């Protein structure tokens, strides 16, 4: 029987502004945060491949820029 590789768990770090905005959004809409997060993932998968790629590229630029700024400080 072949060895099974373990799933790697990754942690996503959110900044305070995003968390405050997300909390306000969920609270004003009456959403449960866990359900809203799942809905966002499903909505993302409903996009075309080109739309997903565009969003991922923009997001990666923001994430990498934040990490580079953190290293510089």
Buried (B, 14 or more C-beta within 10 A) or exposed (E): EEEEEEEEEEEEEEEEEEEEEBEEEBEEEEBEEEEBEEEEEEEEEEEEEEEEEEEEEEEEEEEEEEEEEEEEE
